[in-house]
Amino acid sequence: VMTWVWRLLLVLLATELGTVGRAALGLVLVGHFGALSVALHRIRTRFAVPAPLRLTVLRVFESASFADLSELIAPWRDVGVIEYLEGKDTIGFSPEAQRAMATGALDDLFAKREADVRTHLRGASLVPEATLRFEQHSFQCSNDVWKAAIVDMLDRSDAVVMDLTKFSPRNKGSEWELGQLLDRVPLARVTLLVNDDTDMPLLEQQLANAARNID
């Protein structure tokens, strides 16, 4: 915080300086950013990066604001990778989709076969970014393989959060996912998010049905 405070003060000071003063201030700022980059590099090379933990995110597509959900789970990036499948309501905001559009490789963004699913899952970087935070990784599946993708993500996850806001009888996919959660993930690692728009009697009924059918 103090770093950003003094940066702001330098910018304000620049408005009072002449051409020579601004040039000198520019050199100071360049040196400052260079020193920070060197310091970050030293931290990354001196200390071993722990193996990242994996958070799998499941959700009812077109539920509550995905931006709110992203903000809620963002702290996980300090300790690991966030993985989820894109829906039609979020694909346009995906960094992967934006890069694919820029390079004309939109077709590569979609997993159409189980081999594509494995390729996408292997593509998640396990190395922190320059800010020392891990990435948020996502991709989109065809109807033929989305279940296989969910199973693969659950089987390798360290924790799962499922957004069930606006959960209703028309969310058949979420019903299947709840069954997989109970079947594959220790409940201590599972968090379900609900709100006033969640059909709680239906959710309780589906959880009870899933509990009777777990392996």
C-alpha positions as CSV (number, residue, x, y, z in Angstrom):
1,V,0.0,0.0,0.0
2,M,2.8,2.4,0.9
3,T,4.5,1.7,-2.4
4,W,1.4,2.8,-4.3
5,V,1.0,5.9,-2.0
6,W,4.4,7.2,-2.9
7,R,3.9,6.4,-6.5
8,L,0.8,8.6,-6.5
9,L,2.7,11.3,-4.8
10,L,5.4,11.2,-7.4
11,V,2.8,11.5,-10.2
12,L,1.3,14.5,-8.5
13,L,4.7,16.0,-8.0
14,A,5.4,15.5,-11.7
15,T,2.6,18.1,-12.6
16,E,4.7,20.7,-10.8
17,L,8.0,19.9,-12.5
18,G,9.5,21.2,-15.7
19,T,10.7,19.1,-18.6
20,V,14.0,18.2,-17.0
21,G,12.3,17.4,-13.7
22,R,9.8,15.1,-15.4
23,A,12.6,13.3,-17.3
24,A,14.4,12.7,-14.0
25,L,11.3,11.5,-12.3
26,G,10.7,9.1,-15.3
27,L,14.1,7.6,-14.7
28,V,13.4,7.2,-11.0
29,L,10.1,5.3,-11.8
30,V,11.9,3.1,-14.4
31,G,14.5,2.3,-11.8
32,H,11.8,1.6,-9.2
33,F,9.9,-0.9,-11.4
34,G,13.2,-2.5,-12.4
35,A,14.2,-3.0,-8.8
36,L,10.8,-4.5,-8.0
37,S,11.1,-6.9,-10.9
38,V,14.6,-8.0,-9.7
39,A,13.2,-8.5,-6.2
40,L,10.4,-10.7,-7.4
41,H,12.8,-12.7,-9.5
42,R,15.0,-13.3,-6.4
43,I,12.0,-14.3,-4.3
44,R,10.9,-16.9,-7.0
45,T,14.4,-18.3,-7.4
46,R,15.3,-18.3,-3.7
47,F,12.2,-19.9,-2.3
48,A,10.7,-23.1,-3.7
49,V,7.2,-22.7,-5.0
50,P,4.9,-25.2,-3.2
51,A,2.8,-27.5,-5.4
52,P,-0.4,-25.6,-6.2
53,L,-3.7,-26.8,-4.8
54,R,-6.6,-27.2,-7.2
55,L,-10.0,-25.6,-6.7
56,T,-12.8,-26.9,-9.0
57,V,-15.7,-24.6,-9.5
58,L,-19.1,-25.9,-10.5
59,R,-22.1,-23.7,-11.0
60,V,-25.5,-23.2,-12.4
61,F,-25.0,-21.5,-15.7
62,E,-26.6,-18.0,-15.9
63,S,-26.9,-17.9,-12.1
64,A,-25.9,-15.0,-9.9
65,S,-23.2,-12.7,-11.1
66,F,-20.1,-14.6,-12.1
67,A,-18.0,-11.6,-11.3
68,D,-19.2,-11.9,-7.6
69,L,-18.3,-15.6,-7.6
70,S,-14.8,-14.8,-9.1
71,E,-14.2,-12.2,-6.4
72,L,-15.2,-14.6,-3.7
73,I,-12.8,-17.4,-4.8
74,A,-10.0,-15.1,-5.9
75,P,-7.9,-15.6,-2.7
76,W,-7.5,-19.2,-3.7
77,R,-5.0,-18.0,-6.4
78,D,-2.5,-17.3,-3.6
79,V,-2.2,-21.1,-3.0
80,G,-3.3,-22.8,-6.2
81,V,-5.1,-23.0,-9.5
82,I,-8.8,-22.4,-10.1
83,E,-10.5,-24.6,-12.7
84,Y,-14.0,-24.6,-14.2
85,L,-15.9,-25.0,-17.4
86,E,-17.1,-22.0,-19.3
87,G,-20.8,-21.4,-20.0
88,K,-22.3,-19.3,-22.7
89,D,-22.8,-16.5,-20.2
90,T,-19.1,-16.2,-19.4
91,I,-17.1,-17.4,-22.4
92,G,-16.9,-13.9,-23.9
93,F,-15.0,-12.7,-20.8
94,S,-12.5,-15.6,-20.7
95,P,-8.9,-14.6,-21.3
96,E,-8.4,-17.9,-23.1
97,A,-11.3,-17.1,-25.5
98,Q,-9.9,-13.6,-26.1
99,R,-6.5,-15.0,-26.9
100,A,-8.0,-17.6,-29.2
101,M,-10.1,-14.9,-31.0
102,A,-7.0,-12.8,-31.5
103,T,-5.0,-15.7,-33.0
104,G,-7.9,-17.1,-35.0
105,A,-7.8,-20.3,-33.0
106,L,-11.3,-20.3,-31.6
107,D,-11.9,-23.9,-32.6
108,D,-9.1,-25.0,-30.2
109,L,-11.0,-23.5,-27.3
110,F,-13.6,-26.2,-27.3
111,A,-13.1,-29.8,-26.1
112,K,-15.0,-32.1,-28.4
113,R,-13.4,-35.4,-27.5
114,E,-12.1,-36.8,-24.2
115,A,-8.6,-36.5,-25.6
116,D,-9.3,-32.7,-26.0
117,V,-10.4,-32.6,-22.3
118,R,-7.1,-34.2,-21.2
119,T,-5.2,-31.7,-23.3
120,H,-7.0,-28.7,-21.8
121,L,-6.5,-30.0,-18.3
122,R,-2.8,-30.5,-18.9
123,G,-2.7,-26.9,-20.2
124,A,-3.3,-25.4,-16.8
125,S,-0.1,-23.7,-15.7
126,L,1.3,-24.8,-12.3
127,V,3.8,-21.9,-12.2
128,P,2.7,-18.7,-10.6
129,E,2.4,-15.5,-12.6
130,A,4.6,-12.5,-12.2
131,T,2.5,-11.4,-9.3
132,L,3.2,-14.7,-7.6
133,R,-0.4,-15.8,-8.0
134,F,-1.6,-18.9,-9.8
135,E,-3.9,-18.8,-12.8
136,Q,-7.6,-19.2,-13.3
137,H,-8.0,-21.9,-16.0
138,S,-11.1,-22.6,-17.9
139,F,-12.4,-24.1,-21.2
140,Q,-15.6,-25.1,-22.9
141,C,-16.9,-28.5,-23.7
142,S,-19.4,-30.0,-26.1
143,N,-22.4,-31.9,-24.8
144,D,-20.6,-35.2,-25.5
145,V,-17.7,-34.7,-23.1
146,W,-18.7,-32.2,-20.4
147,K,-19.4,-35.0,-17.9
148,A,-16.0,-36.5,-18.5
149,A,-14.4,-33.2,-17.9
150,I,-16.2,-32.7,-14.6
151,V,-15.2,-36.2,-13.5
152,D,-11.6,-35.5,-14.3
153,M,-11.5,-32.2,-12.5
154,L,-13.2,-33.6,-9.4
155,D,-10.9,-36.6,-9.2
156,R,-7.8,-34.3,-9.1
157,S,-9.3,-31.4,-7.0
158,D,-8.2,-30.5,-3.5
159,A,-11.5,-28.6,-2.9
160,V,-14.7,-27.9,-4.7
161,V,-17.1,-25.0,-4.6
162,M,-20.5,-25.2,-6.3
163,D,-22.6,-22.1,-6.9
164,L,-26.2,-23.2,-6.6
165,T,-27.8,-19.7,-6.6
166,K,-31.0,-19.8,-8.7
167,F,-30.9,-23.7,-8.6
168,S,-34.3,-24.9,-9.9
169,P,-35.9,-28.0,-11.4
170,R,-34.6,-27.1,-14.9
171,N,-31.0,-27.5,-13.8
172,K,-30.6,-31.2,-14.6
173,G,-26.9,-30.9,-15.2
174,S,-26.4,-29.6,-11.6
175,E,-28.4,-32.6,-10.3
176,W,-25.9,-35.0,-12.0
177,E,-22.9,-32.9,-10.6
178,L,-24.3,-33.1,-7.1
179,G,-24.3,-36.9,-7.4
180,Q,-20.7,-36.9,-8.6
181,L,-19.7,-34.7,-5.7
182,L,-21.1,-37.1,-3.1
183,D,-19.6,-40.0,-5.0
184,R,-16.1,-38.6,-5.5
185,V,-15.1,-35.8,-3.1
186,P,-14.8,-35.9,0.7
187,L,-17.5,-33.6,2.0
188,A,-15.0,-31.7,4.2
189,R,-13.6,-30.4,0.9
190,V,-17.0,-29.3,-0.6
191,T,-18.7,-25.9,-0.2
192,L,-22.2,-25.3,-1.7
193,L,-23.2,-21.7,-2.2
194,V,-26.9,-20.9,-2.0
195,N,-29.1,-17.7,-1.8
196,D,-32.8,-16.8,-1.6
197,D,-33.3,-17.8,-5.2
198,T,-32.1,-21.4,-4.5
199,D,-34.9,-24.0,-4.4
200,M,-33.8,-25.5,-1.1
201,P,-36.5,-28.3,-0.8
202,L,-35.4,-29.5,-4.3
203,L,-31.7,-29.3,-3.3
204,E,-32.3,-31.3,-0.1
205,Q,-34.3,-33.8,-2.1
206,Q,-31.6,-34.2,-4.7
207,L,-28.8,-34.5,-2.1
208,A,-30.8,-37.2,-0.3
209,N,-31.4,-39.1,-3.6
210,A,-27.7,-38.8,-4.4
211,A,-26.7,-40.1,-0.9
212,R,-28.8,-43.2,-1.5
213,N,-27.0,-44.0,-4.7
214,I,-23.3,-43.3,-3.9
215,D,-20.8,-46.2,-4.5
